[in-house]
Amino acid sequence: MSETGLVEDLSDQCHRNAEIAEIKFAWIRRSLTGLFMAIVPWAVAIFLLYNG
């Protein structure tokens, strides 16, 4: 492979890794949103358990 081919291959790999990282970050953001939304009913249930 020539130097130009290697640089192009490395560039393609970096671009694909960035795409994968973007997808992972979107799923992490969704999971954290779900986690924070689940804290509210959980806190209410704990409150009712100990004070109800």
Secondary structure as the mmCIF struct_conf table of DSSP 4:
data_model
#
loop_
_struct_conf.conf_type_id
_struct_conf.id
_struct_conf.beg_label_comp_id
_struct_conf.beg_label_asym_id
_struct_conf.beg_label_seq_id
_struct_conf.end_label_comp_id
_struct_conf.end_label_asym_id
_struct_conf.end_label_seq_id
HELX_RH_AL_P HELX_RH_AL_P1 GLU A 3 ASN A 51
#
